[in-house]
């Protein structure tokens, strides 16, 4: 028996094992440096991750503390923050012969600022694609978002505008059409959340995410939003505020080959604009109070006498880069609801 050969083979195996252990120990640091370099390669942005864990057996890796910041962002509001993200192989799809991925995001926050930098300095589609492929080299088939937040911020407005949706739960399934449903819109997306003013958001969408400009059909509703929570927006845009009231909004949108059509139906209830004692003390004094009194009279005039609600149907159409909203049809809709026939509150289903 060649004991010398056996001994040599034994030490080779030990050496290989040691090398693999060293690579496994170093791999998270290597991946972290790679991810950070890709995030910082986006023009006009800086980014970093705090830590990365590798789970080789599950075919997954986890990112802790991802932040992507426009160079013009204020310190408190980076463009994107995610507490932790897991990116993995979707094993169920692999059993069907498709190598695709699954992403789970916990507590992501997206901040959209009204004051945008020079568009020419924004990353191109190719830059974004390269960065996303570096983070997830496989096509994503499932996406889950837990406890998300999205906010629109305008610090140039007087007063500041801060519109947000919290507690977002999003589930997107079959994005890569692994199930091969044979339908034009094979993927489904469901979304729930809580808006400013304690409103309830619910949306359902069917989508073809494989197209360069996705086709989709969306139904959404946002209900029981307290109007007083929108006073910064109302005051910044209309120079008045409201004392009470709620708003419900319903919408359908349908897009095909970049062209879309749909509507938004707002329903306003129990609205009160004027509080004489308070408003007469504001900047503008009696003139501001008189203005709000006139608005209050108009609100009362266009309120439907049976439903006690102000409503209209706002048609939207165009392409995804240039949506068109008809102001005249919106105004006619208000009058129609008040004096002719009240709108039905809810999703119409006319686009499905």
N, C-alpha and C positions, 0 to 999 in steps of 0.2 A: 504493500500500500504506500502510495506517495504522500507521506505525511507533510512533506515540505510544500507540495502543491495545495493540499487542503488548508494548511496554515496560511498560505498566501491569499487564497480565496477568502478565507475567513476575515483577514485584515482588510481586503478590498471591500467586503460587505460592510464592515464597521466604518471604513472611510466614507463610503457612499451614504451611510446612515447619518454620519456626523455632518456631511455636506448638506444633506436634505434638511436636517434640524437647523443648521445655520441659515440656510435660505429661508426656511419658514419663519425664523425669528426676525430676519431682516426684511421680509416681504412687506409687512405693513408700512415700514418707513419708506421703502422704495416706492410703493403705490402712493403714499401720501405726497411725496415730493413730485411725482408725476402728475397727480391731480391738481396740486397747487400751481404747478407750472402752466397747465392747460387753462385754469381759471384766470390766471394773470395774463394770458395771451389774448384775451378778448379786448379789442380796442375800446378804450374809454372806461374800462372796468378794472377793479382789483378784486381778488377773491382768495379765500383760503379755507381749509378744513382743519379742525382741531386734532382729530385723531381718526384712524382707520383700523378696523378689525377684519381679519380674513377668516372665513369659515370654508376651508377647502372641501370638506366632506359634503357639505350642503350645496356647494357651488355658489357661494354668496360672499359678499363683503358689505360691511356696514360703515357708514360715514357719520361721525359725530361733529356737530358744530360747523355746518357749512354756511359761509357768508359770501355773497356776491354784491359788490357795491359799485355804483356809478361814481366816477371821480367827482361828480358834482353833488352827490347825495349828502344831506346833513348827517352828522354822526349818529343821531338817534334813529334814523330811518333808512337803513340800507335797502337796496332794491330787493334782495332776497335773503332770508334767513331760514335755515331748517335745523331744528334741534338734532334729529337723527334720521338717517335714511338707510334702508336696506335694499340692496340690488342683488337679485339672485336669478338662477335658472328657474323657469316654471316647469316643474317636473311632470305635471299633468299633461302639458303640451308635448313634452319630450316623448312621452309614451305614445303619442300620435305621430311621431316622426318629425316634429318641428322643434328646432332649437330657438326658443324665444325667452324673453326675460320678464321679470315681475319686479315692480318697484313699490315700496311702502315708505311713505313720508309721514313722520310724526311732528306735529306742531310747526309746519312751514308758515312763514309770513311774507307776503308780497306787498311792497309799498310802491304805489304809482304816483309820481309827483307831476303836478300840472306844468311846472316849469321844466321843460325838457331841454337838454343840450342840443347842439348842432346835430341835425339828423345825419349829415354826411360823416359824422364821427361815430355813429352807432355801428355795432358789429353787423356784418353782412349775414345773409342766411347761411353762407358757407362756413363762416366763423362759428355760428351757433351750432350747426350740424357737427362740425369737427369736435367741438367741446363736448356735446352730448354723447357722441360716439366714443370719446375717450373715457367718459364716465360709465357708459353702458354700451359695450360693443355689440350687443345683441339687439334685435328689434324688440320693443316693449309690447307685450300682449295684455298685461294687467297692471293697473295703477290704482293704488289706494292712498288716500290722504286722510289723516286723522287730526282733528282739532286744528284745522288750518285757519288762517286769517288773510284777508285781502283788504287793502285800504287805498282810497284815493285822497290825496292831500294837496291842498292849494294854499300855500303860505303867503302868496301875493294878494289874495282876496282879503277884504276887510268886512267882517272878521274872518279868521282862518276857517277853511273848510276841511273837515275830516269825516269822510264817509267810509264806513267799514262793515265788513261781514266777519263774524267770529264763529267759532265752533263748527267750522266747515268739515263735513264728512263727504268725501267724494270717492266713488268707485267706478272705474272704467274697465270694461271687460271685452275680450275678443278684439283688441285693437289691431292685431296682426291677422285677423280673420282665420285663426287656427281651426275654428269650428266649421268653416266653409259653409256658411248658412245659405249661400246662393241668393241672398237679397242685396239690394242696392246699398242699404245701410246696415252692415253686419254687426256693428259694435254698439254697445249701450253704455250710457253714462248717467249716473244718478248723483244728485247733489242736494245737501241740506245745510242749513246754517241759520245763524241769528244775526240780524242786521242791526245797525244803529236804530235806536228807538224801540228795541226789543221786538222787531219784526221777525216773522217766520218765513224763511226762504226754502222753496222746494222746486227742483228742476229735474226733468227727465229728457234725455236726448238720445236719438239714434244717429249714428255718424259713420261715414266711411273715412277713416283716418289715414288710409293708404294713399289717397289722392293728394297731389301737391297742394291744391286748395280743397280742403275737405268739404264734401256734401254733408248736410245734417238737417235734422228736423228737431226743433226744440220747443218744449212746453215748460213755462216757468210761472211761478206765482210768489209774490212777496206780500204778506198780509199782516194786519194789525200793527203797522208802524206808527208810532206816536209822532205827530207833526211837529211838536215842540222840539224834538231831537234834531229836526232839520232847520232850525231857526238860523243857524250860521249861514247855511246855503241860501235860504230864502232872503235873509237880510243882505247878503253879499250881492245877490243877483237882482232882487226886487226892491231892496231898501225898505222892507216891512218885516214884521215877524208875526207869528200866530200865538194865540193864547191856549188853544186846545184843538183837538181833532185827531183823527186817524186816517191813514191812507192804505188802501189795498191796491196791488198792481198785478195784472195778468198779461201774459204775452205768449205769442206763438211766432216762431221764426223758421223759415225753410230756405235752405241754400242749395243751389245746383250749379256746378261749373262756375263758381265765383259770384253768381248773381243770387240775390236773396230778396225775399218779400216777407211781410208779416205785420204785426201790430202790437201796440202796447195799450192796455185799457186801465187807466187809473180810476179809482173810486174813493172819493173823499167824504168823510162823514163827521158830523158834529163839529164842524170847523168854526172857530171864533177868532176874529182878527183883532178887534179893538178891546183894549182895557184902558178906559179913559184916564183913570187916576195914574196909571203907570206910564202910558204912552205920552201924556202931555208933559211929563218931566224929562223925556228923552231929548236928545239933540234934534232940533227942529221944532220942538215944543208943540204948540197948538196946530201948526201946519202939518207936522208929521201925524198927529192924531187925526186931523181931518182927512189926510190921505188914506189912512188905515180905515177910517169910517166909510169912505167911498168904496174901498175894496170890499169891506164887509157887506155893504149893500149889494154890490155886484154878486158876491158869493151867495147871498140869500136869494137873489133874483134867479140865478141859474141852478139852484137846488131843485131837484125833482120833488114835487109836493107829496108824492106817495112814498118814495123810498127814502126821502130826506138825505139824498146823496148827490154830490156833484160828480159827473162822470163824462168821459169822452173815449173815443177810440182813435189812437194815433197811428196812422198807417206808416210803415217803413218799407223802403225798397231801394234797390240800387245794386252796387257791387260792394265787396267787402272792404274796399279801399275808399269808397265814397258813398256812404249811406245817405238817403234822402228822406226827410221828414216833412210832411205837408202841414204847415201852420194853419192854413185856411181850413183844411179838413178837420183839424183838431178843434178849432173854434166852432165850426158847424156842429161837430159832435157834441160839444158842451151844450149848445142850444137845443139840439135834438133830444138829448137826455132830459133837459129841463122842461121842454114844452110839448114834445111830440110823443116819444116813446122811450122809456127807461131802458138802458142797456142791461143785458143779462150779466150778472156778476159771476165771473169765472172764465175758464178756458173755453173757447167756442168750438174747437176741433175742426175748423174750416180748412186747415192746411193739411190735415192728415188723410 
